[in-house]
Every structure is written in structure tokens, then in C-alpha cells.
Amino acid sequence: MKIKLRIIVLGLVSLFLASCSNDSAEQSTAEVLENNKTYEWTMVTTWPKNFPGVGMAPENFSKMVDEMSNGRLKIKVYGSGELVQAFGVFDAVSLGTYQAGHGASYYWTGKVKSSQFFTAVPFGLTAQEMNGWIHYGGGKELWEEAYEPFNLIPFAGGNTGVQMAGWFKKEINSLEDIEGTKMRIPGVAGEVFTRAGGETVQLAGSDIFLALQQGVVDAAEWIGPYNDLTFGFHQVADFYYYPGWHEPGATLEIIINKDAYIELPSDLRAIVKYAARAVNQDMLDEYTANSYRALEELVEKHDIELRRLPEDVLIELRKISEDYMQEFIKGDEMATKIYNSYSKYREEVVNYHRISEKAYIEARELE
Ligand code: CA
């Protein structure tokens, strides 16, 4: 009797083990199949193809993903106008026509007002501060919430650092000199410039040169020395003003269609996430190492006039910016929620940076 029971128990145990090993065999076959499956994505961007910095960030992202996934996720990158125009990127990825996009979120303020905060706000956060807010200050979660209705997952995808105030064909010595100045300056900053007495013109990056040359505008901002040198603005304007009050740490974005993202196995999803994080830092490093070299070339070789905006102009622009942001968020629940998070963080981080980054940079200059 005892022996018989033992046989039955042994039989059950081996049956159980057999079924277990069958399961794991099936699972590993599925895993092997999934691990061998390759995915091909298209990434549309708002930048000229292979443009230094901004245009190279999506190329580098694609390269990193390819390397880390051992070729299982291929992302083909297109410049603006190749498949869709720059300002069509958000819709194309939202609708799933293409799986991924690279651009600057503030291009979409007409659709998603709060997107302004994820690129730059006049007199707002620097690159280092932005990265802190997005990744450790609740910014990323708010960004995801804002893009949720559009079936998009956003990631920070690069940063230019502090930009330049722009190219001017005439000197700016006081607020009166802003009066009537026609300037290419986008978004919220453009509105601030208009309120300071200027006239704002909206132009894509590739149209700036001709507009300056033909006098359609008297001034234009693009990015900073690294990119401005490539476009050759020094050939059509003499005065190069700083600091970039309007874009103190412009963050770029990678957007992924949510359905395409969910379809990926978990390791590829992780690769997309961490490649975005890597390229976000990588682009800032590229600008840090190249901006001063380009500025040296502009000053020494091309003899441009490097000028600081007068203090009264900067103070007035800051006051107008603060008032205008209140007006900008009014009546928009998501924008108000993000503004509150952004402003609280800005106040706290600026208090700390006053005695850390700023104090150190000043100490380094003491004589
Ligand atoms: Ca700019």
C-alpha cells in the first residue's frame, strides 16, 4: 500500500515537473522568437538633415539604439520636409503615421499650451536646472500627462544650453532701440518682444538668412555660435547680442507613438528610454565643447561685434515675461498645473544655485 502511494506521488511529481519543463521550453521559444524579431521605425524631425547639434541628436539616438539592441530596433531618421514639414511632426507621430519624432515641444503650443514649459521659458531654467526638473522634479510625469491625449510618450532629447539673444543689424543701447525693431523670435518670447515695443516675425530657421539679408527683419535669433556660424548670419548682420534671455536652456524632445512603444519587448523599451537619456546629455556636451570655438571664429575671423544687452532692456524683458506668463496660462488647467510645478522648482533651485553655481562662477573670475 505504502509503495503504491509512493509510486502515485512520484508519478504526480514527475508529471508536474514535466509540465513545468514543457512550459519553460515553450516560454523560451517565445522569448527566442521575440528576441530575434527586428523592428523598423521611422523618425521624423523638425531639423534640416544632419544639421550640427540639433539635427545630429536624432541621428545619434538612432545609432545608440541600434548598437544597444544589436540591430533589433532600427530607426531611420528624416530631416524636416523629407517626409513631413517641421511643423507636421507632432501630428504625424500622434496619428501613428510614423513611430517617432524629434523636435522642440514649444512648436506645439497652438495645440498643447503647456508644451512651452518643456523647451524653454524666458528667464526660466538653465539646461542643468531643466534636467533636474524633468528627471527628478516631477517634470517628466507632467509632460507625459500633457501628451497622453495625443497617444504620445515624450522624452527629453537634447539641450542647446543658454542661447544667444540674436543678430541685430543695428545697435541696441536702450529700450527705445527695441521700438519698431522687426525680429524673428518665436513663441512666448516673441510675444514678450512685441510687448517691449518690437515687431515679431515668425520664420523657419532656414528662412532667416534671406530675411536678414533682404531687410524683411532687422534682427533674428536662432540658437548660438555653433549653429549660427553654419547658417552664416555674420555675413548679413554685424551685432551679436547676449545673453539668450528667451531660451536659457532649450530642451529638445523625442516623441514616441504609444502603440509603437507598447509593441516593443521590455528590453527594447528600456533601450529607447535610456538612449534618450544619453542623447539628451550628449547634445549638451557637444554644444559646450563647440560653442566657444565657433564664437572665437566669429569674433576673430569674421570680426563681428559681440555685445551684451543693456541692463534696462533685460530688466524690462524680465518684468514683461513674468506678467505675460500669468496671462499665458490663464484658463488652461494643464498649463497652470505645470507652471506651478515649474515656478516652485525654479524658485528653490535658483536659491541654491545662487550660492553654488553662480557663486562659484563669480569666485573663479575674482582678481
Ligand atoms: Ca532659439
Residues whose N, C-alpha, C, O or C-beta is under 5 A from the ligand:
A	BS01	CA	Q163 E221 W222 I223 E247
